[in-house]
């Protein structure tokens, strides 16, 4: 029972820090234009805040994984491993497409983040179904 | 690894959720163990054996060739 409560707390904690991190990314991205009119010191402070919140999000994720049971940990580990490998391979291939001018646009990091998210969700879904 | 968890659980009239709660894992994990899709860790196997009042060997049978 306690484990269930702890797990629910962990999910809420992770959701909170993830939301905070996304908001801090938005703050850094748009703050210079709409809030502090290109002030560099403010941008550096916002990036520092973004980094700090990002670290807290990673720690919350670690605690979330620690509270999972052994099968859930296995599913997460397999999904994270696949996501990391695919992101590295696909990310580098995408970058090479840009370097060799095969694609007319720049290889943006946002593509990689989106790819990672989709890949992680898909692999968690696939692995969960595998052990059902 | 083959196991007799489903039979032992039925004898005790426990649901998967009951067993999961007593062992400290999720219902999905008990289901995956019963279907022999997932081999539990040694501490979990000991907890399951202790709950049914058996030894690990009475519940789990190792099959050569399985991972």
N, CA and C atoms of all chains as a GROMACS GRO file, in nm:
protein
  597
    1UNK      N    1   0.084  -0.121   0.000
    1UNK     CA    2   0.000   0.000   0.000
    1UNK      C    3   0.087   0.126   0.000
    2UNK      N    4   0.186   0.124   0.091
    2UNK     CA    5   0.278   0.237   0.100
    2UNK      C    6   0.352   0.258  -0.032
    3UNK      N    7   0.383   0.146  -0.096
    3UNK     CA    8   0.455   0.151  -0.222
    3UNK      C    9   0.371   0.220  -0.329
    4UNK      N   10   0.239   0.190  -0.326
    4UNK     CA   11   0.147   0.251  -0.422
    4UNK      C   12   0.142   0.402  -0.402
    5UNK      N   13   0.134   0.443  -0.276
    5UNK     CA   14   0.128   0.586  -0.244
    5UNK      C   15   0.257   0.653  -0.288
    6UNK      N   16   0.369   0.586  -0.258
    6UNK     CA   17   0.500   0.641  -0.294
    6UNK      C   18   0.514   0.654  -0.445
    7UNK      N   19   0.461   0.551  -0.516
    7UNK     CA   20   0.467   0.554  -0.663
    7UNK      C   21   0.384   0.669  -0.720
    8UNK      N   22   0.264   0.687  -0.663
    8UNK     CA   23   0.176   0.796  -0.710
    8UNK      C   24   0.243   0.931  -0.686
    9UNK      N   25   0.306   0.941  -0.569
    9UNK     CA   26   0.379   1.064  -0.536
    9UNK      C   27   0.491   1.088  -0.638
   10UNK      N   28   0.561   0.979  -0.671
   10UNK     CA   29   0.672   0.986  -0.767
   10UNK      C   30   0.625   1.033  -0.904
   11UNK      N   31   0.508   0.982  -0.947
   11UNK     CA   32   0.454   1.022  -1.077
   11UNK      C   33   0.419   1.172  -1.076
   12UNK      N   34   0.356   1.214  -0.965
   12UNK     CA   35   0.318   1.356  -0.953
   12UNK      C   36   0.443   1.445  -0.952
   13UNK      N   37   0.545   1.400  -0.878
   13UNK     CA   38   0.670   1.476  -0.868
   13UNK      C   39   0.735   1.489  -1.007
   14UNK      N   40   0.737   1.378  -1.079
   14UNK     CA   41   0.798   1.378  -1.213
   14UNK      C   42   0.718   1.468  -1.308
   15UNK      N   43   0.585   1.459  -1.300
   15UNK     CA   44   0.499   1.542  -1.386
   15UNK      C   45   0.523   1.690  -1.356
   16UNK      N   46   0.535   1.722  -1.227
   16UNK     CA   47   0.558   1.862  -1.187
   16UNK      C   48   0.689   1.915  -1.244
   17UNK      N   49   0.799   1.841  -1.225
   17UNK     CA   50   0.930   1.888  -1.271
   17UNK      C   51   0.941   1.887  -1.424
   18UNK      N   52   0.869   1.793  -1.488
   18UNK     CA   53   0.869   1.792  -1.635
   18UNK      C   54   0.799   1.916  -1.688
   19UNK      N   55   0.684   1.948  -1.628
   19UNK     CA   56   0.609   2.068  -1.668
   19UNK      C   57   0.693   2.194  -1.643
   20UNK      N   58   0.758   2.197  -1.525
   20UNK     CA   59   0.841   2.313  -1.491
   20UNK      C   60   0.956   2.327  -1.592
   21UNK      N   61   1.013   2.215  -1.632
   21UNK     CA   62   1.125   2.219  -1.728
   21UNK      C   63   1.077   2.270  -1.864
   22UNK      N   64   0.961   2.219  -1.910
   22UNK     CA   65   0.905   2.263  -2.039
   22UNK      C   66   0.879   2.414  -2.034
   23UNK      N   67   0.823   2.460  -1.922
   23UNK     CA   68   0.796   2.604  -1.908
   23UNK      C   69   0.926   2.685  -1.907
   24UNK      N   70   1.030   2.629  -1.843
   24UNK     CA   71   1.158   2.701  -1.839
   24UNK      C   72   1.222   2.706  -1.978
   25UNK      N   73   1.199   2.603  -2.060
   25UNK     CA   74   1.249   2.605  -2.199
   25UNK      C   75   1.177   2.717  -2.275
   26UNK      N   76   1.045   2.725  -2.253
   26UNK     CA   77   0.966   2.831  -2.319
   26UNK      C   78   1.013   2.968  -2.273
   27UNK      N   79   1.046   2.980  -2.142
   27UNK     CA   80   1.094   3.107  -2.087
   27UNK      C   81   1.223   3.151  -2.155
   28UNK      N   82   1.316   3.056  -2.169
   28UNK     CA   83   1.445   3.087  -2.233
   28UNK      C   84   1.422   3.122  -2.381
   29UNK      N   85   1.334   3.045  -2.448
   29UNK     CA   86   1.312   3.064  -2.592
   29UNK      C   87   1.245   3.198  -2.625
   30UNK      N   88   1.146   3.234  -2.544
   30UNK     CA   89   1.067   3.353  -2.579
   30UNK      C   90   1.091   3.473  -2.487
   31UNK      N   91   1.156   3.449  -2.371
   31UNK     CA   92   1.178   3.556  -2.274
   31UNK      C   93   1.257   3.673  -2.331
   32UNK      N   94   1.363   3.640  -2.406
   32UNK     CA   95   1.448   3.745  -2.464
   32UNK      C   96   1.371   3.838  -2.555
   33UNK      N   97   1.275   3.784  -2.624
   33UNK     CA   98   1.198   3.863  -2.720
   33UNK      C   99   1.081   3.937  -2.654
   34UNK      N  100   1.012   3.869  -2.562
   34UNK     CA  101   0.888   3.926  -2.510
   34UNK      C  102   0.896   3.979  -2.367
   35UNK      N  103   0.997   3.935  -2.289
   35UNK     CA  104   0.998   3.975  -2.147
   35UNK      C  105   1.114   4.068  -2.110
   36UNK      N  106   1.235   4.037  -2.152
   36UNK     CA  107   1.348   4.120  -2.108
   36UNK      C  108   1.427   4.183  -2.223
   37UNK      N  109   1.365   4.191  -2.337
   37UNK     CA  110   1.415   4.268  -2.451
   37UNK      C  111   1.564   4.241  -2.482
   38UNK      N  112   1.599   4.117  -2.492
   38UNK     CA  113   1.734   4.079  -2.534
   38UNK      C  114   1.843   4.098  -2.430
   39UNK      N  115   1.807   4.126  -2.305
   39UNK     CA  116   1.907   4.144  -2.198
   39UNK      C  117   1.982   4.012  -2.177
   40UNK      N  118   2.115   4.016  -2.202
   40UNK     CA  119   2.193   3.891  -2.201
   40UNK      C  120   2.203   3.829  -2.061
   41UNK      N  121   2.216   3.916  -1.961
   41UNK     CA  122   2.227   3.866  -1.823
   41UNK      C  123   2.101   3.789  -1.785
   42UNK      N  124   1.986   3.841  -1.826
   42UNK     CA  125   1.859   3.773  -1.796
   42UNK      C  126   1.851   3.639  -1.870
   43UNK      N  127   1.900   3.639  -1.994
   43UNK     CA  128   1.898   3.513  -2.071
   43UNK      C  129   1.988   3.408  -2.005
   44UNK      N  130   2.107   3.452  -1.958
   44UNK     CA  131   2.199   3.359  -1.890
   44UNK      C  132   2.134   3.304  -1.763
   45UNK      N  133   2.068   3.394  -1.688
   45UNK     CA  134   2.000   3.352  -1.564
   45UNK      C  135   1.889   3.251  -1.596
   46UNK      N  136   1.814   3.278  -1.703
   46UNK     CA  137   1.704   3.188  -1.742
   46UNK      C  138   1.758   3.052  -1.785
   47UNK      N  139   1.874   3.053  -1.856
   47UNK     CA  140   1.934   2.925  -1.898
   47UNK      C  141   1.984   2.848  -1.774
   48UNK      N  142   2.039   2.922  -1.678
   48UNK     CA  143   2.083   2.859  -1.552
   48UNK      C  144   1.966   2.794  -1.480
   49UNK      N  145   1.853   2.867  -1.476
   49UNK     CA  146   1.732   2.814  -1.412
   49UNK      C  147   1.682   2.690  -1.486
   50UNK      N  148   1.686   2.698  -1.619
   50UNK     CA  149   1.645   2.584  -1.704
   50UNK      C  150   1.730   2.460  -1.674
   51UNK      N  151   1.861   2.483  -1.659
   51UNK     CA  152   1.954   2.373  -1.630
   51UNK      C  153   1.925   2.312  -1.493
   52UNK      N  154   1.903   2.398  -1.394
   52UNK     CA  155   1.874   2.352  -1.258
   52UNK      C  156   1.745   2.270  -1.254
   53UNK      N  157   1.640   2.323  -1.318
   53UNK     CA  158   1.512   2.251  -1.320
   53UNK      C  159   1.528   2.119  -1.397
   54UNK      N  160   1.609   2.121  -1.502
   54UNK     CA  161   1.633   1.999  -1.580
   54UNK      C  162   1.699   1.892  -1.494
   55UNK      N  163   1.795   1.932  -1.412
   55UNK     CA  164   1.863   1.836  -1.324
   55UNK      C  165   1.763   1.778  -1.222
   56UNK      N  166   1.677   1.866  -1.168
   56UNK     CA  167   1.576   1.820  -1.072
   56UNK      C  168   1.477   1.723  -1.139
   57UNK      N  169   1.448   1.749  -1.268
   57UNK     CA  170   1.358   1.660  -1.343
   57UNK      C  171   1.424   1.522  -1.359
   58UNK      N  172   1.554   1.522  -1.390
   58UNK     CA  173   1.626   1.395  -1.406
   58UNK      C  174   1.626   1.318  -1.274
   59UNK      N  175   1.648   1.389  -1.162
   59UNK     CA  176   1.648   1.323  -1.031
   59UNK      C  177   1.510   1.268  -0.997
   60UNK      N  178   1.405   1.343  -1.034
   60UNK     CA  179   1.268   1.296  -1.011
   60UNK      C  180   1.241   1.171  -1.094
   61UNK      N  181   1.296   1.168  -1.216
   61UNK     CA  182   1.280   1.050  -1.302
   61UNK      C  183   1.351   0.929  -1.242
   62UNK      N  184   1.469   0.953  -1.184
   62UNK     CA  185   1.543   0.844  -1.121
   62UNK      C  186   1.463   0.785  -1.004
   63UNK      N  187   1.404   0.874  -0.923
   63UNK     CA  188   1.324   0.828  -0.810
   63UNK      C  189   1.200   0.752  -0.857
   64UNK      N  190   1.141   0.801  -0.968
   64UNK     CA  191   1.024   0.734  -1.026
   64UNK      C  192   1.060   0.591  -1.066
   65UNK      N  193   1.173   0.576  -1.132
   65UNK     CA  194   1.216   0.442  -1.177
   65UNK      C  195   1.248   0.352  -1.056
   66UNK      N  196   1.308   0.411  -0.952
   66UNK     CA  197   1.340   0.334  -0.831
   66UNK      C  198   1.216   0.275  -0.766
   67UNK      N  199   1.103   0.345  -0.779
   67UNK     CA  200   0.978   0.299  -0.716
   67UNK      C  201   0.900   0.198  -0.800
   68UNK      N  202   0.949   0.168  -0.920
   68UNK     CA  203   0.880   0.070  -1.005
   68UNK      C  204   0.916  -0.071  -0.958
   69UNK      N  205   0.832  -0.168  -0.992
   69UNK     CA  206   0.869  -0.305  -0.956
   69UNK      C  207   0.961  -0.363  -1.065
   70UNK      N  208   1.005  -0.488  -1.046
   70UNK     CA  209   1.110  -0.540  -1.134
   70UNK      C  210   1.070  -0.551  -1.281
   71UNK      N  211   0.944  -0.589  -1.310
   71UNK     CA  212   0.902  -0.599  -1.450
   71UNK      C  213   0.894  -0.459  -1.512
   72UNK      N  214   0.838  -0.366  -1.436
   72UNK     CA  215   0.828  -0.228  -1.488
   72UNK      C  216   0.967  -0.169  -1.514
   73UNK      N  217   1.062  -0.200  -1.424
   73UNK     CA  218   1.199  -0.153  -1.444
   73UNK      C  219   1.259  -0.213  -1.570
   74UNK      N  220   1.230  -0.341  -1.592
   74UNK     CA  221   1.282  -0.409  -1.712
   74UNK      C  222   1.225  -0.342  -1.839
   75UNK      N  223   1.095  -0.313  -1.835
   75UNK     CA  224   1.030  -0.248  -1.949
   75UNK      C  225   1.093  -0.111  -1.974
   76UNK      N  226   1.114  -0.036  -1.866
   76UNK     CA  227   1.174   0.097  -1.878
   76UNK      C  228   1.316   0.088  -1.932
   77UNK      N  229   1.394  -0.006  -1.878
   77UNK     CA  230   1.534  -0.021  -1.920
   77UNK      C  231   1.544  -0.056  -2.068
   78UNK      N  232   1.461  -0.151  -2.112
   78UNK     CA  233   1.463  -0.191  -2.253
   78UNK      C  234   1.420  -0.074  -2.343
   79UNK      N  235   1.319   0.000  -2.297
   79UNK     CA  236   1.269   0.113  -2.376
   79UNK      C  237   1.372   0.225  -2.384
   80UNK      N  238   1.435   0.253  -2.270
   80UNK     CA  239   1.537   0.359  -2.267
   80UNK      C  240   1.658   0.320  -2.353
   81UNK      N  241   1.696   0.192  -2.346
   81UNK     CA  242   1.809   0.144  -2.425
   81UNK      C  243   1.782   0.158  -2.574
   82UNK      N  244   1.663   0.115  -2.615
   82UNK     CA  245   1.626   0.124  -2.756
   82UNK      C  246   1.618   0.271  -2.801
   83UNK      N  247   1.560   0.354  -2.714
   83UNK     CA  248   1.545   0.496  -2.747
   83UNK      C  249   1.683   0.562  -2.762
   84UNK      N  250   1.772   0.532  -2.668
   84UNK     CA  251   1.906   0.591  -2.674
   84UNK      C  252   1.978   0.549  -2.802
   85UNK      N  253   1.974   0.420  -2.832
   85UNK     CA  254   2.042   0.370  -2.951
   85UNK      C  255   1.984   0.428  -3.078
   86UNK      N  256   1.851   0.426  -3.090
   86UNK     CA  257   1.787   0.478  -3.212
   86UNK      C  258   1.809   0.628  -3.228
   87UNK      N  259   1.807   0.700  -3.114
   87UNK     CA  260   1.828   0.845  -3.121
   87UNK      C  261   1.968   0.876  -3.171
   88UNK      N  262   2.066   0.801  -3.121
   88UNK     CA  263   2.205   0.821  -3.164
   88UNK      C  264   2.218   0.794  -3.314
   89UNK      N  265   2.167   0.681  -3.358
   89UNK     CA  266   2.182   0.641  -3.498
   89UNK      C  267   2.104   0.734  -3.591
   90UNK      N  268   1.976   0.754  -3.560
   90UNK     CA  269   1.891   0.838  -3.645
   90UNK      C  270   1.937   0.985  -3.638
   91UNK      N  271   1.976   1.030  -3.519
   91UNK     CA  272   2.022   1.168  -3.502
   91UNK      C  273   2.146   1.197  -3.585
   92UNK      N  274   2.242   1.105  -3.580
   92UNK     CA  275   2.364   1.124  -3.658
   92UNK      C  276   2.336   1.117  -3.809
   93UNK      N  277   2.248   1.023  -3.848
   93UNK     CA  278   2.213   1.012  -3.991
   93UNK      C  279   2.146   1.142  -4.038
   94UNK      N  280   2.058   1.196  -3.954
   94UNK     CA  281   1.988   1.321  -3.988
   94UNK      C  282   2.088   1.437  -4.001
   95UNK      N  283   2.184   1.439  -3.908
   95UNK     CA  284   2.288   1.542  -3.911
   95UNK      C  285   2.372   1.529  -4.038
   96UNK      N  286   2.403   1.405  -4.076
   96UNK     CA  287   2.482   1.382  -4.199
   96UNK      C  288   2.405   1.425  -4.324
   97UNK      N  289   2.273   1.409  -4.320
   97UNK     CA  290   2.191   1.456  -4.433
   97UNK      C  291   2.206   1.607  -4.451
   98UNK      N  292   2.219   1.676  -4.336
   98UNK     CA  293   2.236   1.821  -4.340
   98UNK      C  294   2.378   1.857  -4.387
   99UNK      N  295   2.478   1.789  -4.329
   99UNK     CA  296   2.619   1.816  -4.362
   99UNK      C  297   2.646   1.795  -4.511
  100UNK      N  298   2.587   1.690  -4.567
  100UNK     CA  299   2.609   1.658  -4.708
  100UNK      C  300   2.512   1.732  -4.801
  101UNK      N  301   2.433   1.822  -4.742
  101UNK     CA  302   2.337   1.905  -4.818
  101UNK      C  303   2.232   1.824  -4.897
  102UNK      N  304   2.202   1.708  -4.847
  102UNK     CA  305   2.096   1.629  -4.911
  102UNK      C  306   1.959   1.687  -4.876
  103UNK      N  307   1.947   1.739  -4.752
  103UNK     CA  308   1.822   1.808  -4.716
  103UNK      C  309   1.849   1.959  -4.722
  104UNK      N  310   1.754   2.037  -4.773
  104UNK     CA  311   1.777   2.180  -4.791
  104UNK      C  312   1.765   2.263  -4.662
  105UNK      N  313   1.715   2.202  -4.554
  105UNK     CA  314   1.698   2.274  -4.428
  105UNK      C  315   1.803   2.230  -4.325
  106UNK      N  316   1.813   2.306  -4.213
  106UNK     CA  317   1.909   2.271  -4.108
  106UNK      C  318   1.854   2.157  -4.022
  107UNK      N  319   1.944   2.069  -3.977
  107UNK     CA  320   1.903   1.961  -3.885
  107UNK      C  321   1.889   2.020  -3.746
  108UNK      N  322   1.765   2.044  -3.706
  108UNK     CA  323   1.740   2.108  -3.576
  108UNK      C  324   1.737   2.004  -3.464
  109UNK      N  325   1.783   2.048  -3.344
  109UNK     CA  326   1.785   1.959  -3.227
  109UNK      C  327   1.643   1.922  -3.184
  110UNK      N  328   1.546   2.011  -3.216
  110UNK     CA  329   1.406   1.984  -3.177
  110UNK      C  330   1.354   1.856  -3.243
  111UNK      N  331   1.405   1.827  -3.364
  111UNK     CA  332   1.365   1.704  -3.432
  111UNK      C  333   1.405   1.583  -3.348
  112UNK      N  334   1.528   1.591  -3.294
  112UNK     CA  335   1.581   1.481  -3.214
  112UNK      C  336   1.499   1.460  -3.086
  113UNK      N  337   1.461   1.572  -3.024
  113UNK     CA  338   1.382   1.565  -2.900
  113UNK      C  339   1.245   1.501  -2.929
  114UNK      N  340   1.184   1.543  -3.040
  114UNK     CA  341   1.055   1.486  -3.078
  114UNK      C  342   1.069   1.338  -3.109
  115UNK      N  343   1.175   1.305  -3.183
  115UNK     CA  344   1.199   1.165  -3.219
  115UNK      C  345   1.216   1.079  -3.094
  116UNK      N  346   1.294   1.133  -2.998
  116UNK     CA  347   1.318   1.062  -2.872
  116UNK      C  348   1.188   1.034  -2.798
  117UNK      N  349   1.104   1.137  -2.788
  117UNK     CA  350   0.977   1.124  -2.717
  117UNK      C  351   0.887   1.020  -2.781
  118UNK      N  352   0.875   1.026  -2.913
  118UNK     CA  353   0.788   0.932  -2.986
  118UNK      C  354   0.844   0.790  -2.973
  119UNK      N  355   0.976   0.780  -2.988
  119UNK     CA  356   1.042   0.650  -2.981
  119UNK      C  357   1.024   0.588  -2.842
  120UNK      N  358   1.040   0.667  -2.739
  120UNK     CA  359   1.027   0.618  -2.601
  120UNK      C  360   0.884   0.571  -2.575
  121UNK      N  361   0.786   0.651  -2.615
  121UNK     CA  362   0.645   0.613  -2.596
  121UNK      C  363   0.612   0.484  -2.670
  122UNK      N  364   0.660   0.475  -2.794
  122UNK     CA  365   0.631   0.356  -2.875
  122UNK      C  366   0.695   0.232  -2.814
  123UNK      N  367   0.820   0.244  -2.768
  123UNK     CA  368   0.889   0.126  -2.714
  123UNK      C  369   0.830   0.084  -2.579
  124UNK      N  370   0.788   0.181  -2.497
  124UNK     CA  371   0.722   0.146  -2.370
  124UNK      C  372   0.591   0.072  -2.400
  125UNK      N  373   0.516   0.121  -2.498
  125UNK     CA  374   0.391   0.056  -2.537
  125UNK      C  375   0.414  -0.086  -2.588
  126UNK      N  376   0.515  -0.101  -2.674
  126UNK     CA  377   0.546  -0.233  -2.732
  126UNK      C  378   0.591  -0.332  -2.624
  127UNK      N  379   0.681  -0.285  -2.536
  127UNK     CA  380   0.733  -0.373  -2.431
  127UNK      C  381   0.625  -0.409  -2.329
  128UNK      N  382   0.537  -0.313  -2.298
  128UNK     CA  383   0.428  -0.340  -2.204
  128UNK      C  384   0.338  -0.449  -2.262
  129UNK      N  385   0.307  -0.438  -2.392
  129UNK     CA  386   0.221  -0.538  -2.458
  129UNK      C  387   0.289  -0.676  -2.459
  130UNK      N  388   0.422  -0.674  -2.476
  130UNK     CA  389   0.496  -0.799  -2.484
  130UNK      C  390   0.483  -0.882  -2.356
  131UNK      N  391   0.479  -0.815  -2.242
  131UNK     CA  392   0.472  -0.887  -2.115
  131UNK      C  393   0.329  -0.901  -2.061
  132UNK      N  394   0.230  -0.862  -2.143
  132UNK     CA  395   0.091  -0.867  -2.095
  132UNK      C  396   0.041  -1.012  -2.093
  133UNK      N  397   1.106  -2.041  -1.743
  133UNK     CA  398   1.088  -2.111  -1.616
  133UNK      C  399   0.940  -2.139  -1.592
  134UNK      N  400   0.907  -2.266  -1.570
  134UNK     CA  401   0.766  -2.302  -1.544
  134UNK      C  402   0.733  -2.274  -1.398
  135UNK      N  403   0.605  -2.248  -1.371
  135UNK     CA  404   0.566  -2.227  -1.231
  135UNK      C  405   0.422  -2.270  -1.207
  136UNK      N  406   0.389  -2.286  -1.078
  136UNK     CA  407   0.255  -2.333  -1.039
  136UNK      C  408   0.178  -2.225  -0.965
  137UNK      N  409   0.213  -2.102  -0.991
  137UNK     CA  410   0.151  -1.992  -0.915
  137UNK      C  411  -0.001  -1.986  -0.937
  138UNK      N  412  -0.042  -2.000  -1.063
  138UNK     CA  413  -0.185  -1.989  -1.092
  138UNK      C  414  -0.266  -2.095  -1.013
  139UNK      N  415  -0.212  -2.216  -1.007
  139UNK     CA  416  -0.280  -2.326  -0.937
  139UNK      C  417  -0.285  -2.297  -0.786
  140UNK      N  418  -0.169  -2.259  -0.732
  140UNK     CA  419  -0.162  -2.232  -0.588
  140UNK      C  420  -0.250  -2.113  -0.549
  141UNK      N  421  -0.253  -2.016  -0.637
  141UNK     CA  422  -0.336  -1.897  -0.611
  141UNK      C  423  -0.484  -1.935  -0.612
  142UNK      N  424  -0.522  -2.020  -0.708
  142UNK     CA  425  -0.662  -2.064  -0.717
  142UNK      C  426  -0.701  -2.144  -0.592
  143UNK      N  427  -0.609  -2.225  -0.542
  143UNK     CA  428  -0.636  -2.304  -0.421
  143UNK      C  429  -0.665  -2.212  -0.302
  144UNK      N  430  -0.593  -2.102  -0.296
  144UNK     CA  431  -0.612  -2.006  -0.186
  144UNK      C  432  -0.725  -1.907  -0.213
  145UNK      N  433  -0.782  -1.915  -0.334
  145UNK     CA  434  -0.887  -1.823  -0.379
  145UNK      C  435  -0.841  -1.676  -0.374
  146UNK      N  436  -0.716  -1.656  -0.413
  146UNK     CA  437  -0.662  -1.520  -0.419
  146UNK      C  438  -0.672  -1.470  -0.562
  147UNK      N  439  -0.694  -1.342  -0.577
  147UNK     CA  440  -0.688  -1.282  -0.711
  147UNK      C  441  -0.543  -1.244  -0.738
  148UNK      N  442  -0.516  -1.212  -0.864
  148UNK     CA  443  -0.379  -1.165  -0.897
  148UNK      C  444  -0.346  -1.040  -0.817
  149UNK      N  445  -0.448  -0.956  -0.798
  149UNK     CA  446  -0.428  -0.830  -0.724
  149UNK      C  447  -0.393  -0.859  -0.578
  150UNK      N  448  -0.461  -0.960  -0.518
  150UNK     CA  449  -0.431  -0.998  -0.379
  150UNK      C  450  -0.285  -1.040  -0.366
  151UNK      N  451  -0.243  -1.128  -0.458
  151UNK     CA  452  -0.106  -1.178  -0.453
  151UNK      C  453  -0.006  -1.066  -0.479
  152UNK      N  454  -0.038  -0.982  -0.577
  152UNK     CA  455   0.052  -0.870  -0.610
  152UNK      C  456   0.072  -0.780  -0.488
  153UNK      N  457  -0.038  -0.749  -0.419
  153UNK     CA  458  -0.030  -0.664  -0.300
  153UNK      C  459   0.056  -0.727  -0.192
  154UNK      N  460   0.040  -0.859  -0.173
  154UNK     CA  461   0.116  -0.928  -0.068
  154UNK      C  462   0.264  -0.938  -0.103
  155UNK      N  463   0.293  -0.952  -0.232
  155UNK     CA  464   0.434  -0.966  -0.274
  155UNK      C  465   0.501  -0.828  -0.288
  156UNK      N  466   0.420  -0.728  -0.317
  156UNK     CA  467   0.476  -0.593  -0.333
  156UNK      C  468   0.516  -0.562  -0.476
  157UNK      N  469   0.442  -0.624  -0.571
  157UNK     CA  470   0.465  -0.593  -0.714
  157UNK      C  471   0.330  -0.557  -0.776
  158UNK      N  472   0.331  -0.521  -0.904
  158UNK     CA  473   0.205  -0.485  -0.970
  158UNK      C  474   0.130  -0.612  -1.015
  159UNK      N  475   0.000  -0.596  -1.040
  159UNK     CA  476  -0.080  -0.710  -1.088
  159UNK      C  477  -0.026  -0.760  -1.222
  160UNK      N  478   0.020  -0.666  -1.306
  160UNK     CA  479   0.074  -0.701  -1.438
  160UNK      C  480   0.197  -0.792  -1.423
  161UNK      N  481   0.275  -0.768  -1.319
  161UNK     CA  482   0.395  -0.849  -1.297
  161UNK      C  483   0.355  -0.992  -1.260
  162UNK      N  484   0.255  -1.006  -1.172
  162UNK     CA  485   0.207  -1.141  -1.135
  162UNK      C  486   0.152  -1.211  -1.259
  163UNK      N  487   0.077  -1.138  -1.340
  163UNK     CA  488   0.020  -1.195  -1.463
  163UNK      C  489   0.132  -1.243  -1.557
  164UNK      N  490   0.237  -1.160  -1.572
  164UNK     CA  491   0.348  -1.197  -1.661
  164UNK      C  492   0.424  -1.318  -1.608
  165UNK      N  493   0.436  -1.329  -1.474
  165UNK     CA  494   0.503  -1.445  -1.414
  165UNK      C  495   0.418  -1.570  -1.437
  166UNK      N  496   0.287  -1.558  -1.412
  166UNK     CA  497   0.197  -1.673  -1.430
  166UNK      C  498   0.198  -1.723  -1.575
  167UNK      N  499   0.204  -1.629  -1.668
  167UNK     CA  500   0.206  -1.667  -1.810
  167UNK      C  501   0.344  -1.709  -1.858
  168UNK      N  502   0.440  -1.708  -1.765
  168UNK     CA  503   0.580  -1.747  -1.792
  168UNK      C  504   0.646  -1.660  -1.899
  169UNK      N  505   0.604  -1.534  -1.900
  169UNK     CA  506   0.668  -1.439  -1.991
  169UNK      C  507   0.781  -1.365  -1.921
  170UNK      N  508   0.781  -1.372  -1.789
  170UNK     CA  509   0.881  -1.299  -1.710
  170UNK      C  510   0.923  -1.384  -1.590
  171UNK      N  511   1.054  -1.397  -1.572
  171UNK     CA  512   1.106  -1.470  -1.455
  171UNK      C  513   1.132  -1.372  -1.341
  172UNK      N  514   1.074  -1.400  -1.224
  172UNK     CA  515   1.093  -1.304  -1.113
  172UNK      C  516   1.234  -1.309  -1.058
  173UNK      N  517   1.269  -1.203  -0.984
  173UNK     CA  518   1.400  -1.201  -0.918
  173UNK      C  519   1.396  -1.301  -0.802
  174UNK      N  520   1.512  -1.330  -0.749
  174UNK     CA  521   1.520  -1.426  -0.637
  174UNK      C  522   1.441  -1.377  -0.515
  175UNK      N  523   1.455  -1.249  -0.472
  175UNK     CA  524   1.376  -1.204  -0.356
  175UNK      C  525   1.225  -1.218  -0.378
  176UNK      N  526   1.179  -1.188  -0.501
  176UNK     CA  527   1.034  -1.200  -0.530
  176UNK      C  528   0.992  -1.347  -0.527
  177UNK      N  529   1.076  -1.434  -0.583
  177UNK     CA  530   1.046  -1.577  -0.582
  177UNK      C  531   1.039  -1.629  -0.437
  178UNK      N  532   1.130  -1.581  -0.353
  178UNK     CA  533   1.129  -1.621  -0.212
  178UNK      C  534   1.001  -1.572  -0.143
  179UNK      N  535   0.962  -1.448  -0.174
  179UNK     CA  536   0.840  -1.393  -0.111
  179UNK      C  537   0.717  -1.473  -0.153
  180UNK      N  538   0.711  -1.508  -0.283
  180UNK     CA  539   0.597  -1.587  -0.332
  180UNK      C  540   0.595  -1.724  -0.263
  181UNK      N  541   0.711  -1.786  -0.257
  181UNK     CA  542   0.720  -1.919  -0.194
  181UNK      C  543   0.679  -1.910  -0.046
  182UNK      N  544   0.724  -1.808   0.022
  182UNK     CA  545   0.692  -1.789   0.163
  182UNK      C  546   0.541  -1.772   0.182
  183UNK      N  547   0.477  -1.696   0.092
  183UNK     CA  548   0.332  -1.672   0.102
  183UNK      C  549   0.251  -1.800   0.085
  184UNK      N  550   0.299  -1.889  -0.003
  184UNK     CA  551   0.227  -2.015  -0.024
  184UNK      C  552   0.276  -2.125   0.071
  185UNK      N  553   0.373  -2.093   0.153
  185UNK     CA  554   0.425  -2.191   0.248
  185UNK      C  555   0.498  -2.306   0.180
  186UNK      N  556   0.562  -2.276   0.068
  186UNK     CA  557   0.637  -2.380  -0.006
  186UNK      C  558   0.782  -2.336  -0.022
  187UNK      N  559   0.859  -2.428  -0.078
  187UNK     CA  560   0.996  -2.388  -0.114
  187UNK      C  561   0.991  -2.336  -0.259
  188UNK      N  562   1.095  -2.267  -0.299
  188UNK     CA  563   1.102  -2.214  -0.436
  188UNK      C  564   1.090  -2.327  -0.538
  189UNK      N  565   1.158  -2.439  -0.509
  189UNK     CA  566   1.155  -2.553  -0.603
  189UNK      C  567   1.016  -2.612  -0.619
  190UNK      N  568   0.930  -2.596  -0.517
  190UNK     CA  569   0.793  -2.647  -0.527
  190UNK      C  570   0.709  -2.563  -0.624
  191UNK      N  571   0.751  -2.440  -0.643
  191UNK     CA  572   0.672  -2.349  -0.728
  191UNK      C  573   0.734  -2.331  -0.865
  192UNK      N  574   0.864  -2.312  -0.868
  192UNK     CA  575   0.932  -2.284  -0.996
  192UNK      C  576   1.015  -2.403  -1.041
  193UNK      N  577   0.999  -2.436  -1.168
  193UNK     CA  578   1.080  -2.544  -1.226
  193UNK      C  579   1.161  -2.488  -1.342
  194UNK      N  580   1.290  -2.500  -1.330
  194UNK     CA  581   1.378  -2.449  -1.434
  194UNK      C  582   1.372  -2.538  -1.557
  195UNK      N  583   1.357  -2.474  -1.673
  195UNK     CA  584   1.354  -2.550  -1.798
  195UNK      C  585   1.478  -2.520  -1.876
  196UNK      N  586   1.557  -2.619  -1.908
  196UNK     CA  587   1.679  -2.596  -1.983
  196UNK      C  588   1.647  -2.542  -2.122
  197UNK      N  589   1.723  -2.439  -2.160
  197UNK     CA  590   1.700  -2.380  -2.293
  197UNK      C  591   1.623  -2.251  -2.286
  198UNK      N  592   1.554  -2.227  -2.174
  198UNK     CA  593   1.484  -2.099  -2.155
  198UNK      C  594   1.581  -1.995  -2.105
  199UNK      N  595   1.555  -1.867  -2.140
  199UNK     CA  596   1.643  -1.761  -2.089
  199UNK      C  597   1.602  -1.725  -1.948
   0.00000   0.00000   0.00000
